[in-house]
Every structure is written in C-alpha cells, then in structure tokens.
Amino acid sequence: MRRMSRDGRDMLWSPDAYAEAVHFAARAHKGQTVPGSDMPYMVHICNVAMEVMTAVASASDRVEQPDLAVQCALLHDVVEDTDVAYEQVKEAFGQAVADGVAALSKDDRLKNKSEKMADSLRRIKDQPREIWMVKLADRIVNLQPPPHYWKEQKIRDYHAEAIAIHGALGSAHGALSKRLAAKIEEYRRYF
C-alpha cells in the first residue's frame, strides 16, 4: 500500500513508523557490537532495513505491507538478542509486527542448530511475505567476511544455511532473491 505525504507526494513507507522502530531498536541494542568487530550493532540493523527498503522501492515485486517489512527489519533482533519481550513489541508496534519479530527470533529451547533453522524457516513461512523479505535481507547482510575466529566448517555451515534460506524464502521478492543468490556465490571465497 502506497502512502501519501501531507503535500500529496507518494511515499513508500511511513517515516514516522521507521523513526519509532529505529529508536526502539537503538535503545534495545545499546552497547552491543557486531560480532567480531567494534561497530555498534545498529550498523547491522540499519543495513538489514536498507536492504528491505531498497527491495520495497524496486519495481520487481509489489510489497503489500511496506511498513510491516521496514519495522520488522529494524526490530528483527530485539527479542532474540536483548531483554525486550514479545509483549513489549506487541504493545509498541501491534500484533503483526510482534508476530513477525517472534518468527524471526530463534527458539533457544531447541538445542540442535539444524532444528533451530528448520523451526525458524517454518515459523517465518507462516508469516506474510514481508517477514520472509526480512530474513532474506538479514542473510544478505550477514554474508560479509566471516569473523576471524570462525573455523572453515562453521563458514561452510553458514553458507549451507544461506542456501536453505534462499530455497525456502526466495520467492518472497525477486530482487532480494537475486541479491542473496549472488552473495551466496561470493561467500564461497571464504572456504
């Protein structure tokens, strides 16, 4: 759904909804850094949102709920990686955003990494395609040079997970699917 600004211009998403979510995420992730670096974790969050926003703005696929996609991109790690609870997200952003963030959060009650991935993909697939887009964007952003302390097998496993994500969710958005496929291919240079 396209939005109109007060002066009649077409808007792809609500700047107010973006600002509310980015401020919430910044408070939640305060003091966290990107693993293996000294960069604030918000760099990761904003890069995921940028990937989603670029996809929304592309003409390749229509996105029905751009605000849902953008807000979930900004909030995708708040339940998994901070003290923020599902109910807090629901109260601040509503049921659809909270459900999207919950689906994007790994279930730490599962011990096996492959079980976590299968569970995660199943829960994401139960959500609107805008949530699928966030997972694609997250993996695109994460297919950067791996942390120096990762062993070759972990790098290979991460690559295999990216392939599984692409296979399960790639139909959500053509531009994101192509971008993830290219990143998967480029990632091979690390093993």
C-alpha positions in Angstrom: 0.0 0.0 0.0 1.4 3.4 -1.0 1.1 6.3 1.3 0.7 10.0 0.5 2.5 12.7 2.4 0.7 15.9 3.6 1.8 17.7 0.4 0.5 14.9 -1.8 3.7 13.1 -2.7 3.8 9.3 -3.0 5.6 7.7 0.0 6.7 4.0 0.1 6.6 3.7 3.9 5.9 5.9 6.8 8.9 7.9 8.0 7.2 8.1 11.5 6.9 4.3 11.7 10.6 4.0 10.6 11.7 6.5 13.3 9.7 4.9 16.0 11.2 1.5 15.2 14.8 2.6 14.8 14.7 4.5 18.1 13.2 1.5 19.9 15.9 -0.8 18.3 18.7 1.6 19.2 17.6 1.7 22.8 17.3 -2.1 23.0 20.7 -2.8 21.3 22.6 0.0 23.1 26.1 -1.1 23.9 26.0 -4.2 21.6 28.5 -4.6 18.8 28.6 -6.5 15.6 30.3 -9.9 16.5 34.0 -9.9 15.7 34.1 -6.1 15.4 33.8 -2.8 17.4 31.0 -1.5 15.2 27.7 -0.7 17.0 25.1 -3.4 16.4 22.8 -0.8 14.9 25.0 -0.9 11.8 23.7 -4.4 11.2 20.1 -3.4 11.9 20.2 -0.4 9.6 21.9 -2.5 6.8 19.1 -5.0 7.0 16.5 -2.2 6.9 18.3 -0.7 4.0 18.1 -4.0 2.0 14.4 -4.2 2.7 13.7 -0.6 1.9 15.7 -1.0 -1.4 13.6 -4.0 -2.2 10.3 -2.2 -1.4 11.4 0.7 -3.7 12.3 -1.6 -6.6 9.8 -2.3 -9.3 10.5 -6.0 -9.4 7.8 -7.0 -6.9 4.9 -5.3 -5.2 5.1 -5.2 -1.4 1.7 -5.1 0.1 2.8 -4.0 3.7 5.9 -2.0 3.4 5.7 -0.6 6.9 5.5 -4.2 8.3 8.6 -5.1 6.3 10.6 -2.0 7.4 9.6 -2.1 11.1 10.3 -5.8 11.3 13.7 -5.3 9.7 14.6 -2.7 12.3 13.3 -4.8 15.2 14.2 -8.3 13.9 16.8 -9.0 16.7 15.2 -7.2 19.7 13.5 -10.3 21.1 16.3 -12.7 20.3 19.3 -10.6 21.3 18.1 -8.2 24.0 15.9 -8.1 27.1 12.9 -6.9 25.1 9.9 -9.3 25.4 7.4 -10.2 22.7 4.7 -8.3 24.7 6.7 -5.1 24.7 7.0 -5.2 20.9 3.3 -6.0 20.6 2.4 -3.1 22.9 4.6 -0.6 21.0 4.0 -1.8 17.4 1.0 -4.1 17.3 0.3 -7.8 16.7 1.6 -8.1 13.1 5.0 -6.6 13.9 5.3 -8.6 17.1 4.4 -11.8 15.4 6.9 -11.1 12.6 9.7 -10.3 15.1 8.8 -13.5 17.0 9.0 -15.6 13.9 12.4 -14.1 13.0 13.8 -15.0 16.5 15.4 -18.3 17.1 13.9 -20.6 19.7 16.7 -21.2 22.1 14.8 -24.1 23.7 15.9 -26.1 20.7 19.5 -27.3 21.2 20.3 -28.6 17.7 21.3 -25.9 15.2 19.6 -27.7 12.3 16.4 -28.0 14.3 16.6 -24.3 15.1 17.0 -23.4 11.4 14.1 -25.7 10.3 11.9 -24.3 13.1 12.8 -20.7 12.2 12.0 -21.2 8.5 8.7 -22.9 9.3 7.6 -20.1 11.5 8.7 -17.4 9.0 6.8 -19.2 6.2 3.6 -18.9 8.4 4.0 -15.1 8.2 3.3 -12.6 5.4 6.0 -12.4 2.7 7.2 -9.1 4.2 8.7 -11.2 7.0 10.3 -13.5 4.5 11.9 -10.5 3.0 13.5 -9.5 6.3 15.1 -13.0 6.7 16.5 -12.7 3.1 17.9 -9.3 3.9 19.4 -10.4 7.2 21.3 -13.2 5.5 22.4 -10.9 2.6 23.9 -8.5 5.3 25.4 -11.4 7.2 27.2 -12.8 4.2 30.1 -10.4 4.8 33.6 -11.6 5.6 33.2 -14.1 8.5 34.7 -13.2 11.9 38.4 -14.1 12.0 37.8 -16.7 14.7 35.3 -18.8 12.6 36.7 -22.2 11.6 36.2 -23.4 8.0 33.4 -25.8 8.9 31.4 -23.0 10.5 31.8 -20.9 7.4 30.7 -23.8 5.2 27.7 -24.5 7.5 26.7 -20.8 7.4 26.9 -20.9 3.6 24.7 -24.0 3.6 22.2 -22.3 5.8 22.1 -19.4 3.4 21.3 -21.8 0.6 18.5 -23.3 2.7 17.1 -19.8 3.4 17.2 -18.9 -0.2 15.5 -22.1 -1.2 12.7 -21.7 1.4 12.0 -18.0 1.1 13.5 -16.8 -2.2 10.1 -16.5 -3.8 9.2 -13.6 -1.4 10.8 -10.9 -3.6 12.7 -11.2 -6.9 15.3 -8.5 -6.3 16.2 -9.9 -2.8 16.3 -13.4 -4.1 18.8 -12.4 -6.8 20.9 -10.4 -4.4 21.0 -13.3 -1.9 22.0 -15.8 -4.7 24.8 -13.5 -5.7 26.0 -13.1 -2.1 25.9 -16.9 -1.6 28.1 -17.4 -4.6 30.6 -14.7 -3.5 30.7 -16.3 0.0 32.4 -19.4 -1.4 35.7 -17.5 -1.5 35.9 -17.8 2.3 36.3 -21.6 2.3 
